[in-house]
Amino acid sequence: MNSATEPRATNAVVIVGSANIDQVLRVARIPSPGETVMSAGLSIARGGKGQNQAVAAARAGASTVLIAAIGDDEFGRRTRDGLADDGVDLTLLRTVAAPTGTALIAVDDNGENTIIVEAGANSHLTGLTEADILALTHADALILQLEIPLETVEAAASAAHAGGTTVILNAAPIRDLPRELLDDVDILVVNEHEAAYLAGSGSVSDLARAVIVTLGAEGAVLHQRGSADISVPAPKVAAVDATGAGDTFCGALAASLAEGVGLENALRFAVAAASLSVQHPGAVPSIPRRAAIDHALSTGNRQP
């Protein structure tokens, strides 16, 4: 990355976040409490919000750096090899004395899912190094989520904001957030449930400078202080699996913004990418590449 006196990197996205291995079970329906259902199959693939978003940004054309923690185990090696294949810069990927994070995911016949995450190595992603801070302050965009320690999220947001990097926070899994963190955020990405939780009785637009609320099959809406809301509908597609769609959205959004695209057009690019991802199973396996996103935008958001 650049030294403190060098110019900002071109089309660069940094992600500080989680890296997991997903174990996905296909079920006819999500079980109710106390109910047992049979699975139609098990698949194992890379996941975790940080890894998903890094892959999405890289496949969308951004120069991408992932700051994350994995274990010295088979899942960790699988994660590192896969990220390298996707062209993600792994210079700042840490190997720690804890197992690689895992997620148990049930996906029903309608493409809906439930997810249980064991943080593992992700909980050891603490204490940003000088190299970490240098990377995120020289990037065009930083993406953060909440599957790593909150103090790490706060430190990264603060350093990036001070350095003039666009800070994107995907507030998931949802939790209470300090006002100081939100003040460092340029773009807050939440779903309807997360937006309602954070806003309480107040206005969603007061949460950050720009707030994007993702609406699943309905697309997304952008709220900006002092401006009219902008809604971007999603195309009608046959959804197979929604796992990782929100992360695909965030990675594609950051990649588009890093190219200097305006927020509204970046939003359309992100909606197109997410709409493509739900048409295939898995988190990382379903993330589209740039050519497919461009084709979808030019042909009504359908894959070639």
N, C-alpha and C positions, 0 to 999 in steps of 0.2 A: 504493500500500500504506500501512499504518499507520505513524505515527511511533513512536519508541521508547516514548512515553508512552501510546499508544493501546492499546485492548484487542485481543486476538487476533482476526484475521479469522474470519468465520463460514463454515464449510463450505469452507475454502480448502486447496488442495493445490498445492504447488510441486514441480516436477520439474527436477532439474539433470541434464542428460544429452545424448545424441546426437540428431542429426536427419539422416536420410539420404534418398536417393531409391533405392528398390528396383527392380532390373531382374529380373523373375521369368520363368524358363523352365519350361514344363511338359514333363515327360519321363515316359516309361513307367516308368523305374527310375533311381535315382541311379547314375551311372557309377562303376565301380571304377577304381582308379589305372591310367592308361594306356589306358582305354577311351573311345571316342567314342560318344555317343548323339545321336539327332536330337531336336530340340525340336518340340513340337506347337503352340507359340505363345509370344510374348513380350509381357509387359505391364510397364508402368512406373507405379509408384505411390509415394506417400510412405511412409517407414519410419524405421528407427532406433529403438532401444529407448526413448530419451527422448521422441521425438515420439510413438511408439505409446502410451506410458503417459500422456502428456499428453492425447492425444485420447480415450483410454479413460476417464480421470478426468472430462474435460469432458462427454463423452456420457453418463456415468453421473450427471451432475448437479452435479459439484463446480465451484466457482469456481477456475479452474486457471491457473497461471502457469508458463511454460516458460523456463528459463534454458539457452540452447544457443547454438551458433555455426554459421552457414551462410556460404556464399560469395556473392559478388556476381555470380551467374551465373543461367542459366535455371532450374537445379534449385533454387537458393536462392529465387528468386522464386516458383516453384511451391510450395515448402515454406511460405513466409510466407503466401501467399494461402490455401492449404488450411487452415492452422492458424487463420487469422482466420475462415474460414468455419465452423470448429468452435467458435468462441467462446473460444479460448485467448488469454489475455493475453500479448501479445508485447512488452510494454514493455522487457523485459530480454533479448530475443533479439538476439544480436550478429551483425553482418556483418563478416567478416574477409577478409584477403588470402590466401585459399586456396579451392580448389574445394569445393563442398558434398559431404559424405560420400556414398558410394554403396555399395550392396550388390548382389552377384550371387547370386541364389537359384535353386536347382533344386528343383522340387516334383514328386514322383512320383505315380503313380496312387492310392497309398494315403494321400496327404496328408502324407507325411513330406518333410523338406527338408534341404538342406545350404546353408550361407550363407558367403560370403566377403565381408568388409567392408574397404573402403578408407576410413580415418578422415577424411582431408581436413580440413575446417574443424573437425571435432570435436576434433582434437588441439590446437587453439588455444584451447580453453575453459579458460583458466587465470586465476588472480588474481581472486577474487570481489570485486566492488565493494561499497561501503557499501549501495547500493540492493539488490544481490543478498542480502546478509546480512540486511537489514531484512525483505525479503520472506520468506525462509525461516524466520526466527525468529518471525514473526507468523502463520505458517500453522498449520493443524491437523495437517497431515502433509507430510512431505518424502519423495520417492522418488528414489533414486539407483541407478545401474547402473555397469558397468565398461567402457563404450565411450568414455570420456573419460579424461583424465589422472588417475591415482590421487590425486595431491596435491589436486586439485580436489574429488574425492569425500571425502577425509579432512577438508578444510577445511569443506565444507558440512555434513557429519555432525557435526563438533565444534561448529560455531556453532548448528545447529538443536537439538542435544541440550542445550546450555547454555541455550537459550531456551525449553525445554520443549515443543518440537515433536516429534511422533512421527516417528521416523526409520525408514524402510523401505529396506532395501538388497536389491536383486535382484542377486545375485553372479554376473553373467554379462556377457561371457564369463568363465569361471572363471580365477582366478589366485590366488596366495598373497596373503593379506590380513594386515596387521598387527593385533595384538591390540588396539591402541589404537582402531582403527577399529571393530572388532566391539563394543568396550565402549560405543561411542556409538550402536549400533544397537538399536532397540527390537524390530523385526521383520525377520528375515532370510528372504528368499524364494529358494529354490534348488530345482533338480530333483534327481532321485536321484543322478545322476553328480556334480553340484556338491556335494551334501551329503556324499557319500563322500570326495570330494577334500579338502574343508575339515576334516572331522572326523578323517580318518586312522584311527588305531586308537582314538580317543576317542568320546565320545557326541555325537550331533548336537545334543542339547538343551543342551550346554555352549557352543555357538557364540555364542548370543545369548539375550536375555531370552525371546524367542519365535522359534521357527524353523518356517516353513511349507515343507514339501517337496511340490512339485507332482508328480503322478504321471501326467500325460497323461490318457489315457482312463479311468484309475481314480480321478481326482479329486485330492484333496490331504489331507495330514495335518498337524495342528498339534502341535508339541512345545513345552511350556512347563515351565520348571523347577519342580519340586515339584507338578506336576499330571499327571493322566492324559492320554494322547494323545487328540486328537479327530480322527476321520476323517470326511471329507465325500466321499461317492462322486459321480462325475460321471454324468450320464444317458447312456444309449446313444444315440449320434447317428451319422449318416453323415458322417464326416470327409472334407472336401474338401482342406483346406490348413491345416496347423498353424502356419504363419508368423504370428507376432504373438500367438499364444494366451497365452503366458506374460506378455507385456506387457499384454494386455487384463486378465488376472487381476490384475496389480499395480495398474493404474490403477483398476479397479473396487473393489479392496480398499481403497485409500487413500480413494476417494470415500465409501465406506460408513463407514469409520472417522471421516472428517471430519464426518459427520453425527451422531457420537456413538453409533453402533451398536457393540455388543460384538464382540469379536474372532471368536467362533464364528459369529455371524450374518453378519458381514462376510465371513468365509471362504466361507460358503454363497453369498452374493451374487457373490463373485469366481469361484467354480467355475461358477455359472450363466452368467456373462458369457463366460468362456473357452469353455464348451461351445457357446455360440452362435457364437462367432467361427470355430471350426474348420469350420463348415458352409458357409463362403463363402471364395473365394480372396482372397489378398492380405493385407497386414498392416493398414494403416489402413482400406482399404475394408471389411474384415470385422468391424470393431469395432462392437458393438451399441450402441444407444441405451437410455436408462433405461427407456422404456416396454416395450421388448422384454425386458429383463432382468426387470423386475417381472412381466411376463406369463409368462415362462418359469418363474419361481419358483412362481407360482400354478397353473401347468398342467402341471407335470412337466418343466420346462426345455426345452420345444419352442417354436420361434418361431411367432408367429401366422400 
